[in-house]
């Protein structure tokens, strides 16, 4: 019997456990896997690109379990009232090859991405960080805001999106949750939003080489959480930010990040650190 985990089941799980405790448990599970990073059989994900988006397959195995994730990225979908990103996945037993679980991964991916951002900030942001800029205010931004508020103690959230409607929707959604101790402000520009921020999270959707952040916006000690540069030809940071003398550039999986991610703008000999080494105190 193959188990199935659908959207309704994930929603019930969040309601039963609570969003903050569930995110905290996700952070813990993700960190545990980074501590055994060498156990995983990893490869750059397989991607099929079109003029309007990308469809990707992401396989991995730890020798006991095998899994893959199907995920798309179509920024144009929002104009038709559709999600930009959808996903599902399969978990299988390596010994028998039997599939054990088929799961929706759209909502789950949103939760995991936010948990991963928090985990990275816990290891790399300065202690006592309370102010975060959130550039790009689509659906993922709500999960980022909630995760950083509940798990990192963020008290001031500064928003900017080129579409004011996206920022307004995010403000409404957060207000409806009745969060205490979180001040949310919509800014007039990226520069205004990031000024004085401890953490800057960029989560934009347009599939293009963009310079969302410029070198003169970056302040000493600022932690940049660049989420949106997730396919070839799509970036968010000016390359001079990465090559600053005081910058440490951390990626998840270097062979993948050379293909997509911010360091695709730089040469293959540009030095980076894998996040697993940060978690294991090797860097």
N, C-alpha and C positions, 0 to 999 in steps of 0.2 A: 504494500500500500504506500503510495506516494502522498505525503502530507502537502497541504496547500495553505499558504499564508497570504491572505488578500488584504486589501486596503482596510476593510471593515475590521478585520482582526487586529491589524496594527493600531487602528484608532482605539479599539477596546483595550489593547495592551497599554497604550499611553494613558488612557483614562484610569485604568486600574492601578498602575504603578505610580502615575504622576509624572509630568513632563520632566521636572528637574531631577528626580531620582533616576528616571530612565536614562536621561542624558549622562548623568554621572556614571551609571553602570556601563554605558557605551564607551565613555572615555576610558574607563578601567580595562575593558576588554580590548580596545584598540591598542592601548599602551602595552598590555601583556603580549599582544602579537608582535609589536615592534621589538620587544625584548627577545623574541625567538625568530627574528627576521630571517636568519640564515636557514631556517627549516623550510622556508617556502620556495617552491619552484616558480620563478617569476619570469615574465617576458613582457616587452612593450605590447600594449593592447592593439588589437587589429581594428582598423578604422576604414570605413568607406565614406568618402566625402562627396557631396554634391554642391551645387551652387547655392542651396538654401539651408544646408545643415550637414550633420554627420551622424552616422550610426556606428557604434563600436561594440566589440566583444572583448571582455576582460576576464581571462582565465587565470587560475592559480591553484596550487595544491601544496599541502604540507606532508604528503606521503600517505596520509590516512584518509583525508577528505579532499575531494576535488570540487571546485565550484567555478561557475562563470556568471558574468553579469552582462546583460544586453542593456545598452543605454543609448539614447539619442540626444541630440542637441539641435533644436530648430528655433532660433530666435523669432522667425516670422510667425510662429504659431500664435503668439499673443494677439495678433491682429484679428485672428479668427476665433478668439475665445478658447484656444487650446493651450495646454501646458507646453512650455519650452522643452522640458526634459521629462521623459518617462523611462521606466526601467523595470526589468524583471530578472530573476536569476534562478539557478538550479544548484543544489548541493547534492553530491553523490559520494558513495563509498568507493574508495580506490580499490579495495580488495575484491569486491564483487562487480563493480561498475554500476551497481543499482542506484538510480536516483532516489534520494530520500526526501527531498523538499523542493517544491516549486514555490517561489515567493515573488510577490510584487516588490519592487525596490524603488518605487518613485518616492513615496513618503519616507520609506526607510533610508533612502539616499539623502534626503533632506536632513534627517536626524543625524545620520552618520557624518555628513559634511560639517555640520555645526559642531558636533562632538570632536571631530578631528581638529577644527580650528581652535577650540578651547584647549585641547591637549598641546598643540604647538605653542600657544600663548603661555601656558603654564610652564613650559620648559624654556621659553625664550623671551617673553615680555618682561619688562622691569617689574619688580615686586610692587604691590600696591596700585597697580594700574586701575584707573576708574573712569577714564574718558576714552571713548571709542568713536571713530569716524566710520561710517558705513556708506561706501560709494557704490551705487547700483542698488536699487530698492525693490527688486522683484521678489518672487515668492521665497527664495532661499534666504533673503535678508531677514525675514521675520524669524526664522529658525536661528540665524546667527545672533540676532538681538536678544532673543530669549535665553540662548545658551550662555552668552557672555554675561548677561545680567544675573542669571541664577547661579552660575558656576564660577564666574570670575569677579563678581562684585562690581561690574560696570554700572555706574550711576548716572553718567551723562552720555547720551547717544546723539551724534550729530549726523544728519542725513543729507545726501545729495544724489539726485538722479537727473539725467537730461530730460526725463519725462516727469513733470511735476505731479501727474496723476499717480505714478507709482509711489512717490514719497507720501502723498496724501493718503493713499490706501494703507500703506504701512503704518502711518500714524494712527489711523482709525482702528486698525486691527490690534495694535499694541494697547491703545486706550481702552478697547473693549475688554481686555484681560484684567484691567484694574490693578496693574503692577504698582507696587509701592517702592519708592526710592529710586525711580528711573525717570530722569528728565530727558525728554525727546525734543530735539529742535531740528527743523528743516533749514538748511543753509542755501545760500544763493550760488555757491560754486564749490568745486572740489577743494580749492585752496582755503576757502572759509571753513569748510567742514574739518579739514585735517589740522588746522592751526591749533597747536597745543595738545594734540591727541597723544595718548599713550600707545594706543593700538589703532591701526588703520586697516580696515578690511575692504578689499575691492572685490566685487562679485557682479561684474557687468556681463551682458549677454551677447553683444554684437560680435560677430565672427570677423574680426579684423585686427590688424596691428594698430593698437591704440596706445596713446601715452596719457593714461588717466592720471597718473602721478608724475610730476616733473621734479627734477633734482632740487630746485629751490623750495619745494614744499616740505622736504624731509628735514626733520629736526633730530639732534643727537638723542639716542636711546629709544627712538620710535620703533615699534614692532610692526612690520608690514605683513599682513596676511593676504597674499594675492591668490584669490580663489578662481577668478574668472578666466585666466589664460589656460584653457583646457583643450586646445587643439592646435595643429600647425597653422601658422598664419594669424594666431590670435594672442595678443599680449595686452598688458595693462600698464606696465611700468616703463619709463624711459630707461634705456640701457645704462645710462650714466649712474643711475641709482644703484644698480647691481655692482658696478665696478668701483664704487666709493672705497677709499682705503679703510674706512671704519665699518664696512658692511660685511656681514657673514651671510652668505646665500645658502639656504638649506632647502633641499628638495626631498621628495619621498623616495623615488626610484630613479637613479641618474639616467639609465638608458632611455627610459620613457620621457624624462624631462628634457633630454636633448632634442626630442622630436616635437614635444608640445609643452608649453610652459614658458616662463619668462626667459630662461637661459637659451632658448632657441635663437634669440637675437645675437648671441655671442658665439665665439669659436668653441670648438670641441675641447680645447685645452683650458677653458675657463674653469677655475677651481670652484667646486661646490662640496657641501657636506650632506650626506644622507641623514634623514631625520632619525633613523634607527640608531645611528652612532651617537646622536645627541641624547636620546633616551637612555642608551647604555653607557653614558658618560665617557664615550671614547673621543669626543670632540668638545 
